[in-house]
Amino acid sequence: MAATRPFPEKSDPVLASYRKSIDNIDAALVHILAERFRITQAVGQYKASAQLPPADPAREAEQIARLRALAEDSALDPEFSEKFLRFIIDEVIRHHETARGEGVTPPAAD
């Protein structure tokens, strides 16, 4: 049976530094996503009040193309970036449908 080693960052300052940077980036991503969703919630409320559809396929296609190009310029896999953006877009649309009262299951009758 192999002995388990302690986590290397306790004795490896290089790894600890990398992990601290990753933790900081992860925290920034969460804050950025939270801000993005605050704004898209407002968009959803506006769309609901203006009776606009929750989804805008033309805008989505533009955004996906734009982010794929940014990913390529940044040496990030464009397929990954598209999947990530599609995940976010799908969640935003779900929020917009909820703001319109769509996609909400009514309570069961007693």
N, C-alpha and C positions, 0 to 999 in steps of 0.2 A: 504494500500500500504506500503510495507516494505521500510524502509529507507536504502539508499545505504551507505555502509561503505567506508571510504577511503582505498586505497591500504594498506594492513597491513604492508608491509615492511617499510613504513615511520615511523611506531611506533614499529616495531618488528625487532630488530637487528639480531635475529637468522634467520628469513626468508630472510632478506636482504642478509645475508652472504651466505645462500644456493643459492639464486638467482644470486649473483655475481659469485659464483663458476660455476653455470650452464652457465652463459653468457661467462665466460672464456673458458669453454670446447667447447661451440658452436663455438666460434671464432677459437679455435684450429682446430676443425673439418673442418671448411671452408678452413683454410690455408692448412691443410693436403690434402683435396680433390683437391684443386687447384694445389698443387704440383703433386699429382697423375695424374691428367689430363694433366699437362704439359709433364710428362714422357710418358703417353700413346699416346699423340699427336705425339711425336717423334717416338714411336713404329709404329704408323699408317703410318707415312711418310716412315719409313724404309720398312714396309711390302709392301707399294705401289710400292716403287722403286725396291724391290726384287721380286715383283710379287707373294707375299705370300697372302693367303686368309685372309680376315679381322677377321674371327673368328677361334678359336682353341678349339674345344669342349673338347678335352682331357685335355688341360691346365685348362679350365674353371671348369671341374669336379674335378680336383685336388685341385684347389683353393677353391672351395665350400666345399669340404670335410675338407680341412685344416682349413678354417675359422669356420666351424661348430664345429670342435674339440676345437679350441681356445675359441669359445663362451661357450661351455659346461664347459671348465676349468675355465672360468671367470664368471660362473653363469649368463650368458646371454642366452636368448631363442635362440637356434640354428635355429629355423624356421625364426625368425626375422632376424638373421644375414645372412641367405641364401637369403631372400627376398631383403635385403639391398645390398648385393654383386651382386645379379642378376640384380638389377636396375642399378648399376654402370657398370657391364659388358655389358649390353644392350646399354648403352650410349656410351661406348668405341667402341663397334662394329659399332655403327652408325657413329662415328667419323672416324673410319678406312674405312668404306664404302665411306664416303665423300672424304677421302684422295685419294681413288682409282678412284673417279669419279662415283661411284655407288650411287644409292639412291638420286641423284641430279636431280630434275625436270628441264628439259631444258626450257628456256623462251618460252612463247607462240609466235607463228608467227603472224606478223601483217597483 
